Amino acid sequence: MDIRAGEHRLNLKAQRRGEIEKYLKEIGEKPYRATQIIRWLWQKGESDIMKFSDLPLSLRKKLAEDFFVHSVEPVSIKKSSSDGSIKFLLRLFDGKEVESVFIPDGKRRTVCVSSQVGCPLKCAFCATGMLGYKRNLEFWEILEQVRFVRDYVGERITNVVFMGMGEPMLNLDNVFSAIDLLQENDAFKIGARKITVSTAGIVPGIYRLLEYGKQVKLAVSLNSAIQEKREKIMPIARRYPLSELKKAILDYYRIKRRWVTFEYIQLPEVNDSEEDVRALERFIKGIPCKINLIPYNSFEGSLFREPSEREIERFLRKLYRLKATITLRKSKGKDIKGACGQLAYLK
């Protein structure tokens, strides 16, 4: 429950459907009113309870006595001059801040959402890891990012990717609750296959995602298929080695029958040699997959340099030998520090 300091009212957005239905039952209202409330909060984005016009006035007054509606507040909004991406720095209820990115691409309108304030994993190539970890986001704070971006751009959001600040699989209870509402017809109406959960390789999280009933996509930030090298750039690999990660991914495919996407950030002269390609070939053997090659995006204080166009092309030619779908993903929002690995409140 989310209680405003100095008040006994609860934040209505912080209530899951079941909690709203329980409240309605306790005050003698029909449970179907929960759908109307959810529609006002998330589909219409209305923050004034008294404007929930299809609810009886008596119910609106009662709701206003017991609840308030809190929304995130924009701190800064930066629009890319090159690709139309927009980076949002949003202030949460407790004053902490997270970043979200709107990514237009053809007919797709994607929001890259954060799942934590900061991140505990300290991946060497990621600016967010330098911030440290503050806390998990509540499910409604994840939804608020999508709601705010949608209302700001005035367009329906078609895709959501959990690739912003934080490790989603260290906050799966809230991630799953957010996904449930993202799919609801009375909320955001975004299909499960249009939602991607990315992980740095949290093996127990992959198994939980396997058991989760929704057919969301799984993306794994791999970046090296050599154990010692991966440990250096992604310390979490010490806890969940490549052998355990591969077993979890194979189990995921065996049961879900869904391809896995591997994200591979090219760090020139670090993970793009012939040895790296051969290790990657061995690792993906038996895994129907897609590999997204992402050229490294630098930031102030970063340990690596960005690859040149020639280095990218040379590495791509090596990757094309693999039995996988290979895609070069040029990061959008780079000029506003909104590209992959750059989310760190960098203005």
Secondary structure, 3 states (H helix, E strand, C coil): CCECCCCCCEEHHHCCHHHHHHHHHHCCCCCCHHHHHHHHHHHCCCCCHHHCCCCCHHHHHHHHHHEECCCCEEEEEEECCCCCCEEEEEECCCCCEEEEEEEEECCEEEEECCCEEECCCCCCCCCHHHHCEEEECCHHHHHHHHHHHHHHHCCCCCEEEECCCCCHHHCHHHHHHHHHHHHCCCCCCCCHHHEEEEECCCHHHHHHHHHCCCCCEEEEECCCCCHHHHHHHCHHHHCCCHHHHHHHHHHHHHHHCCCEEEEEEECCCCCCCHHHHHHHHHHHCCCCEEEEEEECCCCCCCCCCCCCHHHHHHHHHHHCCCCCEEEECCCCCHHHCCCCCCCCCCC
